[in-house]
């Protein structure tokens, strides 16, 4: 399954334009952000809040890095070198882009300001809100896993189940970032567009190498 060059270009341009609009007019959307937060938390209980805190940990940098290294290691073991490299570029490039965007835009968080944390250690660097790092990371990981599932999972049932799960999971993580009060709705929406843009850029440039693999190579990861 491949996308035509025109479709790839359309996705890249559309996601970039939508992200740019949110970045430029983010303060104009503040009333919408507040209304969405109030609606999502109107009937929030301590139990729901705890669930949201658990979900938000899935998008942490530590979790995403561990999962990415496992994926890359499996692909490398199968001698699918270009796929392994693709996985690493998608994740590490996304981490760098998100940090660069945060430092450039410097939007404050809804609550108190927070410092950047790396593997449990707090750095003396302000962690800004736009775009959401957790949201961008989980969307990138989900896109990567959907991509791999479509190409390597043979069972239609397993493939469909994985795709559905990998659509629902980032939605829940993105919602959790809003509901626990760490991000605005526009932060997570912009992060989603940024993730789609970066993933599609990577897909575009890796496309020829990735899809030059033979069917025999693709059979190396049966399910």
Buried (B, 14 or more C-beta within 10 A) or exposed (E): EEBEEEEBEEBBEBBBEBBEEBBEEBEEBEEEBEEBBEEBBEEEEEEBBEBBEEBBEBBBBEBBBEBBEEBBEBBBEBEBEBBBBBBBBBBEBBBEBBBEBBEEBEBEBBEEEBEBBEEEEEEEEBBBBBBBBBBBBBBBBBBBBBBBBEBBBEEEEEBEEBBEEBEEBBBBBBBBBBBBBBBBBBBBBBBBBBBBBBBBBBBBEBBEEBEEBEEEBBEEBEE
